[in-house]
Amino acid sequence: MNLKERLNHKLYIQVLRQMSPEKRLLKAFELSEFTRQLFIHGLQKRFPHLSDEEFQKILLKRIDKCHNRNY
């Protein structure tokens, strides 16, 4: 990690510590939703020719691969 990255990370941690637990949780939900939308957008760009039904099948298959399998 270079100096700029370390400074940004330190600032990020400071901002998180200043947030209430509720705001941190809301931010986590916001980031999760953003990630989900980014993932969907990427798949749509990769498979623009698929029907909605075919797209949903691929999306669910990919999401299933993302889940932690520690059991």
Residue pairs with C-beta under 8 A, 6 or more apart in sequence:
1 9
16 24
19 27
39 62
40 59
43 55
43 58
43 59
43 62
44 55
47 54
47 55
47 58
50 58
